[in-house]
Each structure stands twice: as structure tokens, then as C-alpha cells.
Amino acid sequence: MTDILPLRDFIAIATHCIERHGDDEAAILAELAPALRNLVRQDHWLPEAFAQPDPAFYRQYLLYGDPLDRLSVVSFVWGPSQITPVHDHRVWGLVGVLRGAEIGTVYQRHPDGTLTRGATSRLEAGGVVAVSPKLGDIHTIANAYNDRPSISIHVYGGNIGRIRRTSFNPDTGATQEFVSGYSNAQTPNLWAETT
């Protein structure tokens, strides 16, 4: 049995952080980033059921959803060369790479709806980056590898699988609303005995 105690500990830290800071996004991101960095430095805690790639599409597995929709923790599993469309989040988020590496490209949306492609960066295992509407949250993410999966752990200030978001055509700026949902039918039992 996988010892998911590090995930349970992280969720407790995140819940207390949100209770303390309320809507203070900067304080939440500053406190949770090191906690997520610590979580993704360990690679033994993620159950295999939530680490499975799909040959055609990246997977978004819900690991924890706060009952008040203040927080969700998700594992994103990228098959070789898989990439998201250009999209936004509508809430703050932190992304930490657990296995492999990701390539992120940011976009800026102009008042006329067009997009300008910004910087591209590579996030290696153990790295953490923040996104939010205040910081800039329109981007695309790709698996950095064409021969193996990559996995990242995402923490959001809401139930990301239920939030109505937008994808963007990078050439025309055309938009399409979507709700991502989740790839799994069940979540891990955080309270299971691990001995």
C-alpha cells in the first residue's frame, strides 16, 4: 500500500493556510509554495491509480476536494509530448513537478481579444510555479519529454474541475468556455491505515 501521509500532511497545511489568510492570495501562495515544493521532492506517496497516463490525452486526477470548494489538489499526468490548449484558471494555483519536466508558455490577452505569446520556461522535478488572474494565468503546458510521462501536482483556490474556464485560439484569440472535470471516478482514501 502506498504511504500517502505526505499528501495528507500537505492538505492539512493548505487547509489551515486558507483558514488563516482567507482571500489574501499573496499570503496563501507565499506559504503554500514551500509546502508544495516539499511534497513534490518526495516521489513515493502518489498512488499508481492517480499516476496513469493515457495514450491520447493528458489526465487530471482529483486527489482532494475541499467540501467548501476552497481548495483542490490534482495530479496531472502527461503522456509523451502531450500538451494542453491555451487556457486560463480563474483562481490562484500552484504547480509542482513530481516526475519528469514540463514546458510552460505564457500568453498575454489584449483588450481586443488577441493574444501575444510570452516566455517559455522549463520546470523540472521539484520545481514550483504560481498562476492566478492577478499574476497572469493564461498559458499552455506540455510534457517536456517525448518518450516518457511527466506528472505534476496542482493546488487551486477552488474546485478546478467544476470551474467554468476559457480556452483560447492562440492565432485568432477566439475563446471557448469549458469545465475540465476529472479523469478519476474516485479519490484516494487519505485516512487509510498505512502500516
N, C-alpha and C positions, 0 to 999 in steps of 0.2 A: 504494500500500500504506500502511496506517495505521502510524504510528510508535508502537508500544506500549511503547517504552522506559520511559516514566514508570510504567507498571504493573509492569514487571519490576523496576524500582528499588524500588518500594513493597513488592513481595513479598519482596525481599531484606532490606529494613529490618525488615519484620514477622517474618520467619523468625529473624533474628539477635536481635530483641527477645524472642521466645518462648524461644529458647535461653538467653538471659541471665537472664530473670526466672522461667522455669518456671511455677509456679502462682500467682505474685503478680499477681493480676488488676489491682489498683490501679496497679502499676508499668507493666504492659502497656498499659492504657488511657491512662495519662498520656503514655507515649512514642509510642504509635501515633496518638493523636488529631491532633497537629500534622502527622504524616506523611500521614494521610488528608486532612486539610484542604489540604495542598499538592497532593495528587493531584487532588482534585476542583476545584481552582482552574483546572486545565487541561482543556480540552474537546476536544482533538484526538486523543487516544490510544485511545478506545474504538472497536473495530471495529464497523462497521454491523450485522454479523450479531448482535451482542450488545446492540443498541440498538433492536430492532424491537418495537413494541407489538402486542398482539393486540386485536381489537375487543371481545372478551368478557371476558378475564381478564388480570390483571397477569402479567408474565413474570419468572422468576427464572433468569438465565443464569449458570452457573458459569464464572468467569474463571480460577480457580486453586484446586486442592485439594491441600493438603499430603499427601504419601504416608503420613504418620503420623497423619493426621486431627487435627492440632493447630490447623489454620488453613484457612479457606476464604474466598475473595473472590468476590463475586457482584455482578452488575448487576441491579437491579430496574427493570423498565420498566413504567410505569403509563400506560395509555391514559387518555383524558379521563374524569374523575370516578370512576376505579376505586378500590376500597377493599379492604383485607384484612378478614377476620373478626378478632375479638378473639383474640389468640394470645399464646403465650409463646415463649421461645427455649431455655432450659435451659443456655445457655452465655453468656459475655460476648460483646458485639458492639459495633461502631461503625458508624454510618450517616452517610454524607456525600452531600449532594445535588450531583449533577453538572450536571443540567439541570432547569429548572423549579423546582418547590417542592412540599413535602409538608406535610400536616396530620397531626399525631400526637395521639392521645388516650390517656392512660394510665388504667389501671384498677387498683384495689386489690382483692385477693381476701381475704375474711374467713374465719375458721375454719369457719363454717357453709357455705362454698362460694359465698355470694353475692358479687356484685361491686359496687363503688362506682366510678362514673365520676369521674375526676380531671381534671386540667388538660388543655387542648388548646393546642397550640402549632404555629406555622408555622416550617418550616425551609427557608430559601432556598438557592439555588445557592451552594456554597462552605461551607455550614454543616455542622457535625458534631455528633452526639449519641451518647451511650453508652447501652447497655442491658445488663442482666445480672440474674440472680436476686437478687444482693446489692443492686443499685441499684433494682430494680423493672423487670420486663421483660414485663409484661402490657400490651399496647397494641393499637391499631389504627392503620394508616397509610393515608392517602388522597392521591391526586393533588390538589393544590390548584387545578388548572385543569380546566375542563370543555370546553376547546377545543383542547388540545394535550397531548402526552405529557410526563411528567417521568421522570427517571432518577436513581436513587441507587446508590451503591456501598456494599456492606455487607461488613464483615470480621467473621468469627466465630471464636471459640476452639474450633472443631470443624468437622466437615463437616456444615454445616447442612442439606444436602439428604438426609442419612441419619439425622439425629437424630429420635427419636420425641418429638413435642411435643404440646401441647394447644391446642385452640381452645375458646372459651367463649361461651355464650349470655349476652349482657350483661343480659338481663331475668331469666333464671331461674338463672344460674350453672351450668347443665348443661355438661358437658365432653364433648369428643370428641378422641381421640388421632388424630394424623396424622403422616405423613412427607412433607415437601414435594417432594422430588425436585428436578429441574432441567428447564428448558424446552429446553435445547440438547442435541444429540447429540454435540457435540464442543466442545473448549475451544480458546482461541487459542494459537497457537504462539508462546510467549514468546521463543524463541531464533531466530526467523526474522531474516534479514538485513533491515534497514530502510532501506538506501541505494538 
